[in-house]
Amino acid sequence: MARVNGQTFSLLGVPTLPDGVRAASIVNAEYTATHTVFSLLAGNVSIKLDFLSPVSPSDYLRQSLPFSYLTITAANTAGDDIQVYVDLDETWTGQSGSTAANSSASGSTSVFQLSVDGAQTYTQNAMDQALWGEVVFASRPSNSSKISVQSGDAASVRGLFASNGTLSDSTPAYSAGDVVAIAQNLGSVASSASVTYAIGYTRDAAVNYLGNARASYYSATYKDSISAVNHFLDDYADAEAEASSMDSNIDSKATSTAGANYSDIVTLSVRQAYGAADLTIPANTLDTSDLMLFLKEISSDGNVNTIDVIYPTFPIFYVMDPEYIRLVLEPVVRYLEMGRWPDPWTIHDIGSAYPNATGHDDGQAEQQPIEETGNILILAYAYSKAVGSTTWADTHRSLFQGYADYLVTDGFDMASQLSTDDGAGPLPNQTNLAIKAAVGLTAFGAMFGADNYTDTGKGYANQLYNNSLATDAEKTHFQLQYPESLNNGSTYSTTFNLYPDSLLGLNTFPQAAFDMQASFYPTQRAQAGVPLDSSSPAPPLPAPMPRRKSSSSTISTPSSQTE
């Protein structure tokens, strides 16, 4: 909320307005790779809410800190008296009724910490939200503002701010339905003024890797949440400068590559990729040389380091910092080299439920043999090519050799099995999987100078495309399966596994195969793009959507848990 000359306005997340509070008008909303910004009008004063989630691939400390900034700026003022207010409730802890709250001051920084009484380590709620960590909410005054805090009944705390523009500094024991709040009095603002909040969630034990706790990378430098969030606030200017440069660079390069629509997609993808990345070190030694990256398979079943989730993630790592490819493969490769996984193909994931990366010694994991085996070879080569060295790959050559041999024997005349599109069910001789096997083999051949594997991969490609084994009769597109007898009428597949062949310069398939697909895809375009394959329904094209950075409207204040 914001209070301007005694009139309080709701900004975001006030589901029930206190008496006398008016809703501000949202004028504009935009996003960049690292920022989401809402511009509002509170009376005649412009209020900007700038949510910044730093993305700093090469700075492991900054990248590992699990916080975001909220900077509130009041502008277009002429001596207006302004106060701002933010609160959180216990929904941030993932439950209700068992919340413990702590309030403290560290220098000029006011900090609230919320946790769950009795939560067991590595437990989650039904929505895959962590329960064993700690919500951290902090702010400090600017050179000209004054800070106040309070916790208690939501209506009472919000009502006090709405009436007085300040809080009581009272922080009684937390009860269900309470909020924790931090207000900033900006005073009389001649032109503009800003204050910054930090919001995040820390976990002392971030990941369980084969029974050993892994801590977030920042733990080697900052041992507790308060020191970590203090550093985070200290780092704001540098983090903001890096973010602004990155935002501009990503936008301009993506636009020059394929236009504004492509830039919109790339820009939106950056935080999705890096926000899911847990950079960890051993909790017992805090040895920063033993670094591993963990990814959670979100919006499905919560698996740990799923290979066919790493695979579509790798291009952004390849461009921004290829070490992340090695770091995310490291826990997978170490487990596989222990010999605990019983099958000759690559494992699908190293844990059924994040953050428990406990492996699948019994072999009871989702089975995607060609999918994951091709993936790991392509990923290993992508890393080696990006860094210009096979030192890491050489260390694991025996493992990769076994997977290349599996693709030689099983990668072309393949049994019925799942692909990454596992919702479609198992199918034999899937064209896109055979493409992956071909590219995986040429990747292995290129990585180790093994021409016989390259020749086998290109032989697969020759059969699939040049000999039309996997195309329609007119050679207008690749079909879902091969040979023709397996297809029920005309079918197609989006052969995204051609992409690393082009990106990595492997030349497994001729340019004509890419041109064929590029001409075909526009004929299948639907509401959300080209459906994955012909078994997916193709709804009609929608009306044009408003573009990024151009939405402008005055709407009712949406509801959320942040004010």
SVG drawing of the C-alpha trace seen along z (x, -y; Angstrom):
<svg xmlns="http://www.w3.org/2000/svg" viewBox="-14 -21 56 75">
<polyline fill="none" stroke="black" stroke-width="0.4" points="0.0,0.0 1.0,-3.7 -0.2,-6.7 -0.2,-10.0 -1.0,-13.2 -3.1,-11.2 -5.0,-9.1 -4.1,-5.4 -4.1,-3.5 -3.9,0.3 -1.2,1.2 -1.1,5.0 -2.5,7.8 -5.1,6.2 -8.1,8.5 -10.2,6.6 -9.7,2.8 -9.6,1.2 -12.0,-1.6 -11.1,-4.7 -8.5,-2.9 -8.8,-3.4 -7.4,-1.2 -4.5,-2.7 -4.7,-2.5 -2.3,-0.2 -1.0,-2.2 1.5,0.1 3.2,3.5 6.3,4.8 9.0,7.4 12.6,7.8 14.9,10.8 15.4,9.9 12.7,7.3 8.9,7.2 7.7,3.7 4.2,2.3 3.5,-1.4 0.6,-2.8 -1.1,-6.1 -2.0,-6.9 -3.8,-10.1 -1.4,-12.4 1.7,-10.5 3.4,-7.8 4.3,-4.7 6.6,-2.1 6.9,1.5 10.1,3.0 10.6,6.7 14.2,7.7 15.4,11.3 19.1,11.1 20.5,13.5 24.3,13.7 25.5,16.9 29.2,16.3 28.9,14.9 28.0,18.0 27.5,16.1 25.0,13.6 23.3,16.3 22.8,18.6 21.2,16.1 17.5,17.1 16.1,13.5 14.4,11.0 14.3,7.2 11.1,5.1 12.0,1.4 9.1,-1.0 9.6,-4.4 7.4,-7.5 7.8,-10.0 6.1,-13.0 5.7,-14.5 5.8,-18.1 6.4,-18.0 3.8,-15.2 3.9,-13.4 4.4,-9.7 4.6,-6.4 4.7,-2.9 3.9,0.5 4.5,4.2 3.4,7.2 3.6,11.0 1.4,13.7 2.1,17.4 1.1,18.7 4.7,18.0 5.6,20.9 3.5,23.4 1.0,24.0 -1.3,22.4 -1.4,22.7 2.1,23.8 4.0,20.7 6.8,19.3 7.9,15.7 11.0,13.8 11.6,10.1 15.1,8.6 17.2,5.6 20.7,6.0 22.2,2.6 19.7,0.5 18.1,3.6 14.7,4.8 14.2,8.5 11.2,10.9 11.8,14.7 8.9,17.1 9.2,20.9 7.1,23.9 7.2,25.4 8.3,29.0 8.8,29.3 11.0,32.2 13.9,31.5 13.2,32.0 9.4,32.1 7.0,30.3 3.3,29.6 0.9,30.9 1.8,28.0 5.5,29.0 6.3,26.0 9.2,26.4 8.2,26.5 11.6,26.9 13.1,23.6 12.7,20.0 10.9,17.0 13.0,13.9 11.5,10.5 13.8,7.4 14.3,3.8 16.4,0.8 15.7,-2.9 17.1,-5.1 19.0,-8.2 15.7,-10.1 13.1,-7.5 12.2,-6.2 11.2,-2.5 8.6,-0.9 7.5,2.7 4.7,4.6 3.1,8.1 -0.4,9.1 -3.9,9.4 -4.0,8.4 -6.9,6.0 -5.5,4.3 -1.9,3.9 -3.2,2.7 -5.7,0.4 -3.1,-1.3 -0.9,-2.0 -3.9,-3.3 -4.8,-5.6 -1.4,-6.8 1.1,-6.0 3.3,-4.2 3.4,-1.0 3.7,-0.4 7.0,1.7 5.0,4.3 5.8,7.9 3.8,10.4 3.9,14.1 2.5,15.1 -1.1,16.4 -2.9,17.9 -4.1,15.1 -1.4,12.6 0.9,10.6 4.4,9.3 4.7,5.8 7.4,3.2 6.5,-0.4 8.7,-3.2 8.0,-6.9 9.5,-8.8 8.4,-12.1 7.9,-15.1 9.1,-14.0 10.2,-16.9 10.6,-14.9 11.2,-11.2 12.2,-8.7 12.8,-4.9 13.1,-2.2 14.0,1.4 12.7,4.6 14.2,8.1 12.0,11.2 13.2,14.8 13.3,18.4 16.4,20.0 17.1,23.7 20.1,24.7 20.0,28.1 19.0,27.4 19.3,30.9 19.7,34.4 22.3,36.0 22.6,39.7 22.1,39.2 24.5,36.3 23.2,32.7 24.1,30.1 23.9,26.4 23.4,23.4 26.7,22.0 26.3,18.7 26.5,20.6 30.3,20.8 30.4,17.0 27.2,16.2 26.3,18.7 22.8,17.5 19.8,15.8 20.3,12.4 23.9,12.0 22.9,13.3 20.0,10.9 22.2,8.0 24.7,8.8 21.9,9.0 20.7,5.5 24.3,4.2 24.7,5.7 21.6,4.0 23.4,1.3 25.8,3.8 23.1,6.4 20.9,3.8 23.7,2.5 24.5,6.1 20.8,6.8 20.2,3.7 23.1,4.5 22.0,8.1 18.4,7.1 19.5,4.8 22.0,7.3 19.5,10.2 16.8,8.1 19.0,6.6 20.7,9.8 17.4,11.8 15.7,9.1 18.5,8.9 18.5,12.7 14.8,13.4 12.7,10.3 10.6,8.9 8.4,11.9 11.5,14.2 13.0,11.6 9.9,11.7 10.1,15.5 13.9,15.4 13.4,12.6 10.7,14.4 12.7,17.6 15.8,16.3 14.3,16.2 12.5,19.5 15.8,21.3 18.0,19.6 15.2,19.4 15.0,23.2 18.8,23.7 20.1,24.7 23.9,24.1 25.1,26.3 28.2,27.3 28.6,30.0 26.9,28.9 29.5,30.5 32.6,29.0 31.2,26.0 33.9,26.8 33.2,24.4 35.3,26.6 32.7,29.4 29.9,27.5 26.8,29.2 23.7,27.8 20.2,29.2 17.0,28.6 13.5,29.5 11.1,30.8 8.4,28.3 4.7,28.5 4.8,32.3 6.2,34.7 9.0,32.9 11.9,35.2 15.5,34.2 17.8,33.4 15.6,35.0 17.7,35.5 15.0,34.5 14.5,31.3 18.2,30.5 18.2,31.0 15.8,28.2 17.5,26.0 21.0,26.4 20.9,23.8 20.7,20.9 23.5,22.3 25.5,22.9 25.3,19.2 25.4,17.5 27.8,19.8 28.5,23.3 29.9,24.4 26.3,24.9 25.9,27.8 28.8,29.6 27.5,28.6 24.0,30.0 25.4,33.2 27.9,33.7 25.5,35.3 24.0,37.5 27.3,38.7 28.7,39.4 25.7,41.5 25.8,43.5 29.5,44.2 28.8,45.8 27.1,48.6 24.0,48.4 21.7,47.8 21.1,51.3 20.1,50.6 22.4,50.0 20.7,46.8 20.8,43.4 18.6,42.8 15.6,40.5 16.3,38.6 18.2,39.0 15.3,38.6 11.6,39.0 10.8,36.0 12.9,32.8 15.1,32.2 15.8,35.9 18.4,36.9 18.7,40.4 18.9,42.3 17.0,45.3 19.1,48.3 16.1,50.6 15.7,49.3 12.2,48.1 12.3,44.8 10.5,43.6 12.0,45.4 13.0,43.3 16.0,45.2 16.7,43.5 15.6,40.1 17.9,39.9 20.8,41.7 20.9,39.4 20.5,36.4 23.4,37.1 25.8,37.5 24.6,34.3 24.8,32.4 28.4,33.7 29.5,32.6 27.7,29.2 29.8,28.5 33.0,29.7 32.5,27.6 31.5,24.5 34.6,24.6 36.9,25.9 38.1,28.8 37.3,32.5 39.1,32.7 35.8,33.3 34.4,35.7 37.6,37.7 37.2,38.4 33.9,40.0 34.6,41.5 34.0,45.1 30.5,44.1 29.7,42.2 31.1,45.1 28.6,47.5 25.8,45.1 27.0,44.6 27.2,48.4 23.6,48.6 22.5,46.2 24.3,48.3 22.4,51.4 19.1,50.0 18.8,46.5 17.3,47.2 15.2,50.3 13.8,49.3 11.2,51.0 8.1,49.2 9.0,46.7 8.4,43.2 9.9,40.0 10.0,36.7 6.4,36.3 5.5,39.0 1.9,38.0 1.5,39.4 2.4,42.9 4.9,45.3 5.5,45.8 8.0,47.9 10.4,46.3 9.6,42.7 11.2,40.4 12.2,37.7 13.9,40.3 15.8,41.8 17.0,38.3 18.2,37.9 20.0,41.2 21.7,40.1 22.7,36.7 23.9,38.4 26.2,40.7 27.7,37.9 28.1,35.9 30.0,38.8 32.1,39.2 33.0,35.5 33.8,35.4 36.3,38.3 37.4,38.4 35.5,41.7 34.6,41.6 32.9,45.0 30.2,43.6 29.9,40.5 29.4,42.7 26.7,44.7 24.9,41.5 25.0,40.2 23.9,43.6 20.8,43.3 20.2,39.8 20.7,41.1 18.0,43.7 15.5,41.3 15.8,38.5 17.7,39.3 16.0,42.7 12.7,41.2 12.2,43.9 10.7,41.4 9.2,38.8 5.9,38.8 5.8,40.0 6.1,36.4 9.0,35.7 7.3,32.6 7.9,33.5 9.0,36.0 6.3,38.4 5.7,39.4 7.0,43.0 8.7,45.1 8.3,47.0 5.1,45.8 3.2,48.8 3.3,47.6 1.5,44.4 -2.2,44.1 -2.7,41.9 -0.7,38.7 1.2,37.9 4.0,35.5 6.3,34.7 8.1,31.5 11.6,32.7 13.2,30.5 16.0,33.0 17.4,31.5 18.3,28.3 21.5,29.4 22.7,30.8 22.6,27.3 23.7,25.5 26.7,27.7 27.6,27.9 27.5,31.7 26.1,31.9 24.3,35.2 21.4,34.2 21.7,32.3 20.4,28.7 17.6,29.9 16.0,31.7 15.9,28.5 14.5,26.6 11.8,29.3 10.6,28.9 10.9,25.1 8.5,25.1 6.1,27.5 5.7,26.1 3.8,22.9 1.1,25.1 0.5,26.6 0.6,23.4 -2.1,23.2 -2.9,21.1 0.2,21.8 2.5,22.5 2.9,25.8 1.4,28.7 4.1,31.2 2.8,33.8 -0.2,34.9 -1.8,36.5 -2.2,33.1 -5.3,31.0 -4.8,27.8 -7.1,25.1 -7.7,22.1 -5.4,19.1 -6.4,16.4 -6.6,12.7 -3.3,10.9 -2.0,10.6 -0.6,7.4 3.2,7.3 5.7,7.1 6.3,3.6 3.3,2.2 0.4,3.1 -1.4,0.1 -4.6,0.3 -6.4,-0.8 -7.7,2.3 -8.9,3.4 -6.1,4.3 -5.3,8.1 -5.2,10.3 -2.0,11.9 -0.1,12.3 2.1,9.3 1.0,5.7"/>
</svg>
